[in-house]
């Protein structure tokens, strides 16, 4: 989808891209509900939902809707704000900027990963400590392990 790539390139937050993105394909209903809530702020919300309808997507969260093997179930009524959202906190990369909810400010996950990878390669940081610094982000931990092979 070109719109998602363009939004990411422009520095806009696309919640299904990056840490926590596994919630959009999770089998856990609570993860799906949280993912659908986070879609509401996405710059590609309408296009994503239209794509999913045209492509016949039957699973996952698309355009703020939870899709199951049956008919599409809209997540919420229009105009009602989500009840739960991850609490804002400091960005895990150490930049000091507050997140809107999650581990990283948009784009900082890759910066943090690159810094940890460089420290491991310079032997300033042990691999286990670098992986530990990526707590709560299994996707980034897997990428770090992949880059170190």
N, C-alpha and C positions, 0 to 999 in steps of 0.2 A: 504494500500500500504506500504509494508515494506521499500521501498527506502525513502519515505518521513519521516517515523519514524526514520530511520537510520540517515538521514541528520539532523534532528532536534536534535537527541541525540548527534551528532558530533559537534553541535553548529553552523551548517550552517543555513543561512537564507532561509526559505521556505516561500515565501510571502503570500500564501493562508492560512497559519496556523497562528493564533493569531489575533491581532487587525487589522481591515480592511478586514478580510477574507470574510465578507459578500459581497464584491464587485464581487467575483467570481460567485455568484448566483443571483446577482441583475438583475432587469428588466430594469434598467437605462442603456442606451447605453454608456454614458460617463464613468460610473463606469466599465462597461465591457471592454471598450477600455483601461482604466488605468490598470485594472487587467491583461489584456493580455500583456501589456507592461512590467509589473512587473514580469511576468512569464519568461521573457527572461534571467534573472539572476539566475533562479532556478536550483539547481543541479538535480532535477527530471523531467526537462522539457520533454525530449524525452520519458521517460517511462510513464509519465502522459498522453501525447498525444496518445501513443500506447494503453494504457489502455482504454481511452475514445473511441477510434475507435473500439476496440474489444468488449467493453461492450455496444456499441451503444448509448453512451451518446448523448442526443439531446438538452441539455440546459446547460447554464453556460459557464464558461471559463475553458478550459482543454488544457494543453500543449501549451499555447500561442495562442490558437484559440478560437474565440467566436462561440459557437454552438447554433443553433436555431432549431426550429421545422423542418426547411427545410434542405438543404444541408449545410455542414460545410463551414464556411467562414473564410479563413485564415485572421488573423489580419493585417499582414503587409508583405511586401516583405523581403526576407532574405537580410541582410546586411544594412538595413535602421534602424537607431537608433530611438527609440520612441521620439516623440516631447515633450510630457509632462511627468513629473515625480514629485512626491511630493518633496518639497524642504527639503534638509537636515536640521536638527535642533538638539538641545540637547535632550537627552533621557528624557522622562517624569518622570522616576523613581528618577532622581536627581543625577545620578552617574557622570554626566559631559561628558560622551562620546557622540559624534555626531552620529546621525542616518544617514542612507543612504537615508532617506525619509520616514516619518511616525512618529508615537508617541514614539516608543521604539526601542532600540537595541534588536536583537533577544534574547529571553529568559528573558529579563528584565521585561516584562509585568507581569509574574507570581511572580517575586520577589517583585515588587511594590505592587501587589495585596495582597500578604502575609503580607507585612509590614503594609499596611493599615488595614487589617483585625485584626492583632495583636493589633494595636493601638486602634481600636474600642473596642475590647474585654477587653483591660486594662482600658477602659474609658478615654483614653487620647485624643480621637478624636471622634467627633459626627458623626453618620452615614451619615448625609447629606453632611458633609465636606469631608468624605472619597469618597463618590460617586462623588462629585464635582471635586476631585483630579483626577478622571478617565475620565475627559472631552474628548469628541470625541471618546470614546471607549465603545459603548453600550454593547458589549459582556462582557467586564470586569465588567461593572456596574451590569449587570444581575448576573454574577458569585458572586460578592460581596454580593448582596441581597440574593442569594441562600445560601451562606455560613453562613449568619447571621440569617437565619430562624431556 
